[in-house]
């Protein structure tokens, strides 16, 4: 009947597969994440959509101390909740990206913001892997100060720019290898050597 509304292909696919529309699943994830974090730090967590990709933005002060790359213990329960969602939605690849402001850093551990941004991303990725996410799904990126959200002109803007972004991307069926057993330990290779050393301009 031409007067009848056409069926929604997404709904048909949902019936066939028994799975939610990916957009609905990610929207539900957004709500679950915001419920998982405390009111005190909620303003430092945001979620945005970028070309059908879900981007979870974690502000520096709830994840790391300034100038450091070790995860803060107080945020690990909320991060574990995020990891549980990612682990259960195997059709998505995950990119973890570290970002800094333009304040220079020059320490023995972090000769520049390239190293700091890269190691922060690596440490978040290692936490995911140690909590059951298939490492074949994860990639890490370090952008230093070169992809700011705001101009680095005020203290507030700099704080906004110091962040880690976790991006979920719907993958093609052949892009993700079969699940491996959950990791029981983190890799032995030094992430500073393996990752940050390749990110100098």
N, C-alpha and C positions, 0 to 999 in steps of 0.2 A: 504494500500500500504506500503510494508516494507521500501520503499525508502523515504517515507515521514517522516519528523521529528515528534517525539512523542510530544504530547501536554504537556505543563508545568502544573503540578498539581496545583501549586500556582496560576497560571493565571486562571485555571478553577475555583478554590475556590473563587477567587476574583469576577469572573462573577456571581457565584451562590449567594454570600453574598452581593455583592455590596460594599465590603470593600477592602481597599488596603492590599497588602501583608504586614504582620506585620513588616518585615524588611524595606520595603519602607516607612511605616509610621514613624518608628523610625528614619530613615535616614533624612526624612523631618523634624522631630522634632529637630534633631541635627542642621540642618541649621537654623531653626527658633530661636532656643535658642541663637545661636551665633550672629544672627542679632538683637536680643532683648537687648543684653548687650552692653554697650558703649565701644568704642575703648580703653578707659582708663583702664578698668578692664578686657578686653577680655582675656588677658594673664593669668588671674587667674581663668578662667573657661575652663574646658576641658571635652571632652566626649570620652569614650572608650567603646569598645565592649568586653564583658567577657562571653564566652560560650553562645552567643546569647542573652545576657542581656545587656541593655544599662545602662551605669554607668555615671552619671553626677557628675563631681567633682567640688566643689565650694571652692576656696581658702579662708582661714580664713579672710584675710584683707578686702575682699569685703562683707563679711557676718557678722563678729563680730569684736569687738575690742579685742586686745590681753588680754587673761585672763578673758574675759566676755562671756556671753551667750545670751545677748539680740540682736535680729536682728538689723542690721544697717538700718535706714530708707531709705538711698539712694539705697539699693539693693532690697527693697521690690517690686518696679515695675517690675524688671526683674524676680524676684521669682514668682510674680503673673502670669506672662506670662507662666512660666514653669508649674505652678499649673493648669492653664486653659487647657494646653495640657493634663496633667495627668487626669484631671477631665473628659475630653471628650473621653479618651481612656480607657473605663471601663474594658477591658479584661486584665489589667495588675495589679498585686500587686506591692506595693511600699515599699522599705526598705530604711530608712534614718539612716545613720551611722555617728557618730561623731568620729574624730580622732585628737589626739594632737601630739606634739613632746615629747621628753623625759625630758624637763625642768620641775622640780617639781613645783607643786602649792600647797599651804596650806593656805587657807583662811576660814573664817567662812562659806561662801557660798559653796566653793569648797575645801573640805579637801584634794582632790587628783585629778589627771587627769582623773580618772574614772568618777567622778561626772561631771567635766567640759565637757567631751566628750558626756556623756549621756544627759545632759540637753540641750546642743546645738542641738542634734538630736531631742529631744522632742520639742524644740521650733520651729524648722523647720516644724515638723509634725503638731504641733498645728496651725501654719500659714496655712498649706495646708487644714486642716479640717475647719478652720474658713472661707476659701475661696471656700468651696464646695466639697472637695474630701471626699468620703465616708470613715469614720474612720476605717471601717472593712477591708479596703484594705491596711492599713498602719501598719508597725511595725518599732520600733526604736531599735538601737543598739549603745552601747558606747564601743569603743575599747582602750581608753586611748592612750598610745604610742606604742602599741604592734603590729600594722599592718602598719609600715611606708612604704612610697613609695620610700624613699631614706634613706641611713644611716644618722643618726643624728650627722654628723661630721662637718657641716658648717651651718652658719646662713641661707643661701639660702635653703639648704636641710631641715632644721627645718621648715622654712616657707612653703615649699612644703608639708610637712607632716601634718601641721595644716589645717584640711579641713573637709568638710561635703560631703558625697557621697550619692546621691539619685539613687537608682537602680530600674529600671523597669523590671519586670519579667512576662513573658506571663503566665497567670494562666489557670488552667483547668476550665471548665465550672462550676463545682460544688464547686470551691474554694472561690468564691466571693459571699457574701450574696447580696440579692436584695438591690438596692440603697435606702438609707434612706433620709429623707429631709435634706437639707443643714444645717449644724450646725450654730446656731445663737450666740453661746458663747462657750468659751473654757471650758474644764472640770474644776471642782472646786478642784479636788485633786492636791496636790502639786507634780509636776513632780520630784522634787529632792527626795522626799520620796518614790514615787511610782516607779520610774525608777532607779535612780542612786543608791539607797540604796541596790539594789539587784545585783550590778555589782562589788562589792569588791571581790578581789581574795580570 
